[in-house]
Amino acid sequence: MFTGTAIFDLLLPGDARSLKAKRSYVRPIVAALRRFEVSAAEVGALDLHGRALIGVAVVAAEPGHAGEVLDSCERMVAARPEVELLSVRRRLLGLDD
């Protein structure tokens, strides 16, 4: 069993000046990520209006599959025209870790 995680650091548009506006950008991204059968949620920068940290976790039998799922998630987030993907932190853990 392998667990893969990724944290996406996003820069939101300038019109996200309230938490309500921020949610209007974050919710569709989280919903789109869940289509990859991963756990996804906003995990940081909760009080910052112009930034968002979205975490993703996947469990797989093979490390390659976990990596492929995280790659797909990263490509989807990077392709979103309304946000800028600043960085991605990834981690893969196995039973021996």
Chimera marker file (.cmm) of the C-alpha trace (Angstrom):
<marker_set name="trace">
<marker id="1" x="0.000" y="0.000" z="0.000" r="1" g="1" b="0" radius="0.5"/>
<marker id="2" x="1.234" y="3.461" z="-0.914" r="1" g="1" b="0" radius="0.5"/>
<marker id="3" x="-0.057" y="6.877" z="0.055" r="1" g="1" b="0" radius="0.5"/>
<marker id="4" x="0.607" y="9.854" z="-2.173" r="1" g="1" b="0" radius="0.5"/>
<marker id="5" x="-0.018" y="13.442" z="-1.135" r="1" g="1" b="0" radius="0.5"/>
<marker id="6" x="0.287" y="16.782" z="-2.871" r="1" g="1" b="0" radius="0.5"/>
<marker id="7" x="-0.237" y="20.350" z="-1.710" r="1" g="1" b="0" radius="0.5"/>
<marker id="8" x="-0.997" y="22.923" z="-4.381" r="1" g="1" b="0" radius="0.5"/>
<marker id="9" x="-0.152" y="26.545" z="-3.554" r="1" g="1" b="0" radius="0.5"/>
<marker id="10" x="-2.460" y="28.763" z="-5.607" r="1" g="1" b="0" radius="0.5"/>
<marker id="11" x="-2.510" y="32.479" z="-6.313" r="1" g="1" b="0" radius="0.5"/>
<marker id="12" x="-6.086" y="33.641" z="-6.767" r="1" g="1" b="0" radius="0.5"/>
<marker id="13" x="-7.209" y="36.550" z="-8.954" r="1" g="1" b="0" radius="0.5"/>
<marker id="14" x="-7.309" y="40.067" z="-7.570" r="1" g="1" b="0" radius="0.5"/>
<marker id="15" x="-11.095" y="40.069" z="-7.330" r="1" g="1" b="0" radius="0.5"/>
<marker id="16" x="-10.973" y="37.412" z="-4.579" r="1" g="1" b="0" radius="0.5"/>
<marker id="17" x="-11.062" y="40.092" z="-1.877" r="1" g="1" b="0" radius="0.5"/>
<marker id="18" x="-13.417" y="38.277" z="0.455" r="1" g="1" b="0" radius="0.5"/>
<marker id="19" x="-13.607" y="34.748" z="1.803" r="1" g="1" b="0" radius="0.5"/>
<marker id="20" x="-16.859" y="34.277" z="-0.115" r="1" g="1" b="0" radius="0.5"/>
<marker id="21" x="-15.130" y="35.208" z="-3.373" r="1" g="1" b="0" radius="0.5"/>
<marker id="22" x="-12.218" y="32.937" z="-2.463" r="1" g="1" b="0" radius="0.5"/>
<marker id="23" x="-14.603" y="30.009" z="-1.971" r="1" g="1" b="0" radius="0.5"/>
<marker id="24" x="-16.032" y="30.628" z="-5.445" r="1" g="1" b="0" radius="0.5"/>
<marker id="25" x="-12.598" y="29.772" z="-6.875" r="1" g="1" b="0" radius="0.5"/>
<marker id="26" x="-11.601" y="26.989" z="-4.474" r="1" g="1" b="0" radius="0.5"/>
<marker id="27" x="-14.813" y="24.927" z="-4.435" r="1" g="1" b="0" radius="0.5"/>
<marker id="28" x="-14.885" y="24.122" z="-8.168" r="1" g="1" b="0" radius="0.5"/>
<marker id="29" x="-11.222" y="23.091" z="-8.090" r="1" g="1" b="0" radius="0.5"/>
<marker id="30" x="-11.759" y="20.780" z="-5.111" r="1" g="1" b="0" radius="0.5"/>
<marker id="31" x="-14.836" y="19.289" z="-6.810" r="1" g="1" b="0" radius="0.5"/>
<marker id="32" x="-12.869" y="18.702" z="-10.032" r="1" g="1" b="0" radius="0.5"/>
<marker id="33" x="-10.035" y="17.042" z="-8.101" r="1" g="1" b="0" radius="0.5"/>
<marker id="34" x="-12.456" y="14.619" z="-6.445" r="1" g="1" b="0" radius="0.5"/>
<marker id="35" x="-13.326" y="13.247" z="-9.887" r="1" g="1" b="0" radius="0.5"/>
<marker id="36" x="-9.876" y="11.615" z="-9.797" r="1" g="1" b="0" radius="0.5"/>
<marker id="37" x="-11.076" y="9.572" z="-6.774" r="1" g="1" b="0" radius="0.5"/>
<marker id="38" x="-8.797" y="11.368" z="-4.328" r="1" g="1" b="0" radius="0.5"/>
<marker id="39" x="-9.433" y="13.140" z="-1.067" r="1" g="1" b="0" radius="0.5"/>
<marker id="40" x="-9.169" y="16.880" z="-1.637" r="1" g="1" b="0" radius="0.5"/>
<marker id="41" x="-9.689" y="19.897" z="0.604" r="1" g="1" b="0" radius="0.5"/>
<marker id="42" x="-8.496" y="23.418" z="1.271" r="1" g="1" b="0" radius="0.5"/>
<marker id="43" x="-5.820" y="22.827" z="3.906" r="1" g="1" b="0" radius="0.5"/>
<marker id="44" x="-4.064" y="26.144" z="4.470" r="1" g="1" b="0" radius="0.5"/>
<marker id="45" x="-4.021" y="29.912" z="3.965" r="1" g="1" b="0" radius="0.5"/>
<marker id="46" x="-7.624" y="29.854" z="5.124" r="1" g="1" b="0" radius="0.5"/>
<marker id="47" x="-7.690" y="33.514" z="6.148" r="1" g="1" b="0" radius="0.5"/>
<marker id="48" x="-5.714" y="34.851" z="3.178" r="1" g="1" b="0" radius="0.5"/>
<marker id="49" x="-7.973" y="36.120" z="0.421" r="1" g="1" b="0" radius="0.5"/>
<marker id="50" x="-5.500" y="35.938" z="-2.460" r="1" g="1" b="0" radius="0.5"/>
<marker id="51" x="-3.950" y="32.526" z="-1.742" r="1" g="1" b="0" radius="0.5"/>
<marker id="52" x="-5.158" y="28.970" z="-1.261" r="1" g="1" b="0" radius="0.5"/>
<marker id="53" x="-3.493" y="25.706" z="-0.294" r="1" g="1" b="0" radius="0.5"/>
<marker id="54" x="-5.335" y="22.659" z="-1.585" r="1" g="1" b="0" radius="0.5"/>
<marker id="55" x="-4.302" y="19.218" z="-0.358" r="1" g="1" b="0" radius="0.5"/>
<marker id="56" x="-4.824" y="15.960" z="-2.217" r="1" g="1" b="0" radius="0.5"/>
<marker id="57" x="-4.302" y="12.404" z="-0.969" r="1" g="1" b="0" radius="0.5"/>
<marker id="58" x="-4.508" y="9.087" z="-2.789" r="1" g="1" b="0" radius="0.5"/>
<marker id="59" x="-4.033" y="5.477" z="-1.665" r="1" g="1" b="0" radius="0.5"/>
<marker id="60" x="-2.847" y="2.919" z="-4.223" r="1" g="1" b="0" radius="0.5"/>
<marker id="61" x="-1.442" y="-0.588" z="-4.420" r="1" g="1" b="0" radius="0.5"/>
<marker id="62" x="1.514" y="0.508" z="-6.564" r="1" g="1" b="0" radius="0.5"/>
<marker id="63" x="3.673" y="3.632" z="-6.243" r="1" g="1" b="0" radius="0.5"/>
<marker id="64" x="3.453" y="4.265" z="-9.979" r="1" g="1" b="0" radius="0.5"/>
<marker id="65" x="-0.325" y="4.468" z="-9.871" r="1" g="1" b="0" radius="0.5"/>
<marker id="66" x="-0.262" y="6.936" z="-6.986" r="1" g="1" b="0" radius="0.5"/>
<marker id="67" x="2.210" y="9.081" z="-8.930" r="1" g="1" b="0" radius="0.5"/>
<marker id="68" x="0.061" y="8.962" z="-12.077" r="1" g="1" b="0" radius="0.5"/>
<marker id="69" x="-3.017" y="10.105" z="-10.155" r="1" g="1" b="0" radius="0.5"/>
<marker id="70" x="-1.100" y="12.987" z="-8.563" r="1" g="1" b="0" radius="0.5"/>
<marker id="71" x="0.316" y="13.916" z="-11.996" r="1" g="1" b="0" radius="0.5"/>
<marker id="72" x="-3.229" y="14.081" z="-13.381" r="1" g="1" b="0" radius="0.5"/>
<marker id="73" x="-4.355" y="16.244" z="-10.483" r="1" g="1" b="0" radius="0.5"/>
<marker id="74" x="-1.419" y="18.599" z="-10.961" r="1" g="1" b="0" radius="0.5"/>
<marker id="75" x="-2.068" y="18.937" z="-14.696" r="1" g="1" b="0" radius="0.5"/>
<marker id="76" x="-5.724" y="19.742" z="-14.058" r="1" g="1" b="0" radius="0.5"/>
<marker id="77" x="-4.933" y="22.435" z="-11.465" r="1" g="1" b="0" radius="0.5"/>
<marker id="78" x="-2.170" y="23.941" z="-13.637" r="1" g="1" b="0" radius="0.5"/>
<marker id="79" x="-4.579" y="24.154" z="-16.582" r="1" g="1" b="0" radius="0.5"/>
<marker id="80" x="-7.137" y="26.221" z="-14.663" r="1" g="1" b="0" radius="0.5"/>
<marker id="81" x="-7.015" y="29.677" z="-16.260" r="1" g="1" b="0" radius="0.5"/>
<marker id="82" x="-8.525" y="31.490" z="-13.271" r="1" g="1" b="0" radius="0.5"/>
<marker id="83" x="-5.691" y="30.646" z="-10.842" r="1" g="1" b="0" radius="0.5"/>
<marker id="84" x="-1.899" y="30.507" z="-10.929" r="1" g="1" b="0" radius="0.5"/>
<marker id="85" x="-0.190" y="27.391" z="-9.582" r="1" g="1" b="0" radius="0.5"/>
<marker id="86" x="2.790" y="28.698" z="-7.599" r="1" g="1" b="0" radius="0.5"/>
<marker id="87" x="4.211" y="25.435" z="-6.275" r="1" g="1" b="0" radius="0.5"/>
<marker id="88" x="3.477" y="21.787" z="-5.606" r="1" g="1" b="0" radius="0.5"/>
<marker id="89" x="4.827" y="19.720" z="-2.719" r="1" g="1" b="0" radius="0.5"/>
<marker id="90" x="4.497" y="15.978" z="-3.195" r="1" g="1" b="0" radius="0.5"/>
<marker id="91" x="5.217" y="13.000" z="-0.994" r="1" g="1" b="0" radius="0.5"/>
<marker id="92" x="4.910" y="9.257" z="-1.482" r="1" g="1" b="0" radius="0.5"/>
<marker id="93" x="4.888" y="6.912" z="1.497" r="1" g="1" b="0" radius="0.5"/>
<marker id="94" x="4.998" y="3.116" z="1.500" r="1" g="1" b="0" radius="0.5"/>
<marker id="95" x="4.439" y="0.544" z="4.217" r="1" g="1" b="0" radius="0.5"/>
<marker id="96" x="8.114" y="0.715" z="5.211" r="1" g="1" b="0" radius="0.5"/>
<marker id="97" x="8.122" y="4.509" z="5.720" r="1" g="1" b="0" radius="0.5"/>
<link id1="1" id2="2" r="1" g="1" b="0" radius="0.2"/>
<link id1="2" id2="3" r="1" g="1" b="0" radius="0.2"/>
<link id1="3" id2="4" r="1" g="1" b="0" radius="0.2"/>
<link id1="4" id2="5" r="1" g="1" b="0" radius="0.2"/>
<link id1="5" id2="6" r="1" g="1" b="0" radius="0.2"/>
<link id1="6" id2="7" r="1" g="1" b="0" radius="0.2"/>
<link id1="7" id2="8" r="1" g="1" b="0" radius="0.2"/>
<link id1="8" id2="9" r="1" g="1" b="0" radius="0.2"/>
<link id1="9" id2="10" r="1" g="1" b="0" radius="0.2"/>
<link id1="10" id2="11" r="1" g="1" b="0" radius="0.2"/>
<link id1="11" id2="12" r="1" g="1" b="0" radius="0.2"/>
<link id1="12" id2="13" r="1" g="1" b="0" radius="0.2"/>
<link id1="13" id2="14" r="1" g="1" b="0" radius="0.2"/>
<link id1="14" id2="15" r="1" g="1" b="0" radius="0.2"/>
<link id1="15" id2="16" r="1" g="1" b="0" radius="0.2"/>
<link id1="16" id2="17" r="1" g="1" b="0" radius="0.2"/>
<link id1="17" id2="18" r="1" g="1" b="0" radius="0.2"/>
<link id1="18" id2="19" r="1" g="1" b="0" radius="0.2"/>
<link id1="19" id2="20" r="1" g="1" b="0" radius="0.2"/>
<link id1="20" id2="21" r="1" g="1" b="0" radius="0.2"/>
<link id1="21" id2="22" r="1" g="1" b="0" radius="0.2"/>
<link id1="22" id2="23" r="1" g="1" b="0" radius="0.2"/>
<link id1="23" id2="24" r="1" g="1" b="0" radius="0.2"/>
<link id1="24" id2="25" r="1" g="1" b="0" radius="0.2"/>
<link id1="25" id2="26" r="1" g="1" b="0" radius="0.2"/>
<link id1="26" id2="27" r="1" g="1" b="0" radius="0.2"/>
<link id1="27" id2="28" r="1" g="1" b="0" radius="0.2"/>
<link id1="28" id2="29" r="1" g="1" b="0" radius="0.2"/>
<link id1="29" id2="30" r="1" g="1" b="0" radius="0.2"/>
<link id1="30" id2="31" r="1" g="1" b="0" radius="0.2"/>
<link id1="31" id2="32" r="1" g="1" b="0" radius="0.2"/>
<link id1="32" id2="33" r="1" g="1" b="0" radius="0.2"/>
<link id1="33" id2="34" r="1" g="1" b="0" radius="0.2"/>
<link id1="34" id2="35" r="1" g="1" b="0" radius="0.2"/>
<link id1="35" id2="36" r="1" g="1" b="0" radius="0.2"/>
<link id1="36" id2="37" r="1" g="1" b="0" radius="0.2"/>
<link id1="37" id2="38" r="1" g="1" b="0" radius="0.2"/>
<link id1="38" id2="39" r="1" g="1" b="0" radius="0.2"/>
<link id1="39" id2="40" r="1" g="1" b="0" radius="0.2"/>
<link id1="40" id2="41" r="1" g="1" b="0" radius="0.2"/>
<link id1="41" id2="42" r="1" g="1" b="0" radius="0.2"/>
<link id1="42" id2="43" r="1" g="1" b="0" radius="0.2"/>
<link id1="43" id2="44" r="1" g="1" b="0" radius="0.2"/>
<link id1="44" id2="45" r="1" g="1" b="0" radius="0.2"/>
<link id1="45" id2="46" r="1" g="1" b="0" radius="0.2"/>
<link id1="46" id2="47" r="1" g="1" b="0" radius="0.2"/>
<link id1="47" id2="48" r="1" g="1" b="0" radius="0.2"/>
<link id1="48" id2="49" r="1" g="1" b="0" radius="0.2"/>
<link id1="49" id2="50" r="1" g="1" b="0" radius="0.2"/>
<link id1="50" id2="51" r="1" g="1" b="0" radius="0.2"/>
<link id1="51" id2="52" r="1" g="1" b="0" radius="0.2"/>
<link id1="52" id2="53" r="1" g="1" b="0" radius="0.2"/>
<link id1="53" id2="54" r="1" g="1" b="0" radius="0.2"/>
<link id1="54" id2="55" r="1" g="1" b="0" radius="0.2"/>
<link id1="55" id2="56" r="1" g="1" b="0" radius="0.2"/>
<link id1="56" id2="57" r="1" g="1" b="0" radius="0.2"/>
<link id1="57" id2="58" r="1" g="1" b="0" radius="0.2"/>
<link id1="58" id2="59" r="1" g="1" b="0" radius="0.2"/>
<link id1="59" id2="60" r="1" g="1" b="0" radius="0.2"/>
<link id1="60" id2="61" r="1" g="1" b="0" radius="0.2"/>
<link id1="61" id2="62" r="1" g="1" b="0" radius="0.2"/>
<link id1="62" id2="63" r="1" g="1" b="0" radius="0.2"/>
<link id1="63" id2="64" r="1" g="1" b="0" radius="0.2"/>
<link id1="64" id2="65" r="1" g="1" b="0" radius="0.2"/>
<link id1="65" id2="66" r="1" g="1" b="0" radius="0.2"/>
<link id1="66" id2="67" r="1" g="1" b="0" radius="0.2"/>
<link id1="67" id2="68" r="1" g="1" b="0" radius="0.2"/>
<link id1="68" id2="69" r="1" g="1" b="0" radius="0.2"/>
<link id1="69" id2="70" r="1" g="1" b="0" radius="0.2"/>
<link id1="70" id2="71" r="1" g="1" b="0" radius="0.2"/>
<link id1="71" id2="72" r="1" g="1" b="0" radius="0.2"/>
<link id1="72" id2="73" r="1" g="1" b="0" radius="0.2"/>
<link id1="73" id2="74" r="1" g="1" b="0" radius="0.2"/>
<link id1="74" id2="75" r="1" g="1" b="0" radius="0.2"/>
<link id1="75" id2="76" r="1" g="1" b="0" radius="0.2"/>
<link id1="76" id2="77" r="1" g="1" b="0" radius="0.2"/>
<link id1="77" id2="78" r="1" g="1" b="0" radius="0.2"/>
<link id1="78" id2="79" r="1" g="1" b="0" radius="0.2"/>
<link id1="79" id2="80" r="1" g="1" b="0" radius="0.2"/>
<link id1="80" id2="81" r="1" g="1" b="0" radius="0.2"/>
<link id1="81" id2="82" r="1" g="1" b="0" radius="0.2"/>
<link id1="82" id2="83" r="1" g="1" b="0" radius="0.2"/>
<link id1="83" id2="84" r="1" g="1" b="0" radius="0.2"/>
<link id1="84" id2="85" r="1" g="1" b="0" radius="0.2"/>
<link id1="85" id2="86" r="1" g="1" b="0" radius="0.2"/>
<link id1="86" id2="87" r="1" g="1" b="0" radius="0.2"/>
<link id1="87" id2="88" r="1" g="1" b="0" radius="0.2"/>
<link id1="88" id2="89" r="1" g="1" b="0" radius="0.2"/>
<link id1="89" id2="90" r="1" g="1" b="0" radius="0.2"/>
<link id1="90" id2="91" r="1" g="1" b="0" radius="0.2"/>
<link id1="91" id2="92" r="1" g="1" b="0" radius="0.2"/>
<link id1="92" id2="93" r="1" g="1" b="0" radius="0.2"/>
<link id1="93" id2="94" r="1" g="1" b="0" radius="0.2"/>
<link id1="94" id2="95" r="1" g="1" b="0" radius="0.2"/>
<link id1="95" id2="96" r="1" g="1" b="0" radius="0.2"/>
<link id1="96" id2="97" r="1" g="1" b="0" radius="0.2"/>
</marker_set>
